[in-house]
Amino acid sequence: MSENEKTFTQEEVNNIVSKRIKEERDKLEKEFAAKDLEKEARAALEKAGFSPDLVSALNMTDRDTVMKNIELMSQGRAQDKTAPGVNYEPKGNMEPPDSEADKIRRAMGLT
């Protein structure tokens, strides 16, 4: 052993290991919480009639924020359905109007 080598007491080693274990545990808990929130958000989106893939467009800060955003989206969809022209169904002929060339062809019996 050289003079410059640092040695650790058992207590120091235990503290270092405990600290690293705690950091890893915290990291894993955050990852699991994020996955659970994403799963819950996907289910809520689907229940509200949206594609679950919209989860990537949501602010995933916390559960309350996610659910509030989905609720706002649902309210917007409900308002869109009552807006004028949303349920518009045209009446009559759906063919595009004749062009001048079509009118001439028809008048000359070419169509």
Secondary structure, 3 states (H helix, E strand, C coil): CCCCCCCCCHHHHHHHHHHHHHHHHHHHHHHHHHHHHHHHHHHHHHHCCCCHHHHHHCCCCCHHHHHHHHHHHHHHHHHHHHCCCCCCCCCCCCCCCCCHHHHHHHHCCCC
